[in-house]
Amino acid sequence: MKTALSAARKATSSEAKQAATPAAKKTSTRVSTIAETKPKAAAAPKAAAKQASASATRNEPLLSDIRYLGRILGEVILEQEGREVFDQIEGVRKLAVAYRSRQDADAGKQLDKLLKGLSAERAISVIRAFSYFSHLANLAEDQHQVRQTRSAKADAPGTLKASFERLNSQGLHAPDIAAMLETAYLSPVLTAHPTEVQRKSILDTERSISELIGRRREALPEAQPELNQALRARITQLWQTRMLRFSKLTVADEIENVLSYYPATFLREIPKLYAQLEAALPGQHIAPFLRMGHWIGGDRDGNPFVTADTLKLALSRQAEVALRHYLGEVHRLGAELSMSGRLVGVTPAMQALTDRSPDQNPHRADEPYRRALTGVYARLAATLEALTGTHALRQAVAPEAPYAQAEDFLADLQVIDASLRQHHAGALADLCLKPLMRAVQVFGFHLATLDLRQSSDQHELVIAELLAHAGVEPDYCSLEEAAKQTLLTRL
């Protein structure tokens, strides 16, 4: 039972520190126990006491969320596993808290005895209970950090405003910063984890729980019962879902795992970051210096399962993720840009884009933006099929030629943007269109750069073959190192 003992001790250590419990209807007892272990404020200097009080006030929402999630988890365990299992988990919790918070040696002995007496099946239930409690506590802490970030002052350390003020104090102003970004290149690179055992099903469920925690703090009282029910449903789902995977990830699995983060985060959040930069540097053009990268599907160094077919799959799936995001955004734009040509004009370029559209629906005859976006959608759908062999979820009105490159798609969006701005709809362009345009600048049709990691001798053979085929150097491999460097730097 060493595993059970270690897991319970570790989980309950976190529990004691965070003043939370996975058990139902036991919160108040445990909280008072934790409170008894705290040093009295009167014994501390006034400044320290004041600081401790402020810290406790800041952390109260976190502790409240942890207690709340722990209570729901306890109720779910009681419902799913029965009173006997619930009582054993609660017994482990109480003894572990007593042992770690009060250094109660007798409690430690009882805990050892209790855990060693568990059957394998019962030990798994105990481990799962405290593992999931730790997960829920981490989700609560993440949400707490989000709240603190949002409530922080705009010029707090680490913010863009504070950074720019620091640069300004050194004589570097908005034009200087924008000029530097023109030649900058920043690329966070995502890596694979072949030993990752946590399943995407668990990650997706925990993401839903995290969103519900955030909504619960801001919801009106009448919305609380619905949120409580949703949280209980998700925690039930968590408990009934297998936590660990039984088989090793394939390279294809790793590709899908990393790509799942793009729709949830990068495709939407990176354009928001650029918008913040533009607000902080008004009047300046912000170059697309920040782009994503990863090497899943291109790492051939010592991995025999990464082949040319794997690389093709990775590139195809990357393009599919980007294009499906654009298709969804263009469809949304078609619903939002409902302006009538009877009420507002358009630029000649916009009119030309509208006239090229295959949309001949009489109900949209006076809606130039919607008609133009129908044509843009059709071209994107054709691009998706050409690059990935897959089809758009919503069928295009009529077949159109695919875009040859992302810049052509961006050019059409820029035509729409310019027309909106010239006809007093700049606010709408900023809200609806600008994030998509920035996404296209950053992600293109390729989504992210894909690093090709390979043994250097294999790289050399490829370079030698290319140089020989091009008639540049018939035997690159036989050259001395200095000669190779001279040749490569000259190309």
Helices and strands as residue ranges (DSSP letters): H 2-18, H 27-36, G 41-43, H 46-81, H 83-101, H 105-116, H 120-151, H 160-169, H 174-182, E 189-190, H 200-218, G 221-223, H 224-239, H 251-259, H 261-261, I 262-266, H 267-280, E 293-294, H 308-336, H 348-355, G 362-364, H 368-388, H 406-422, H 426-428, I 429-433, H 434-443, E 449-450, H 456-469, G 476-478, H 481-490
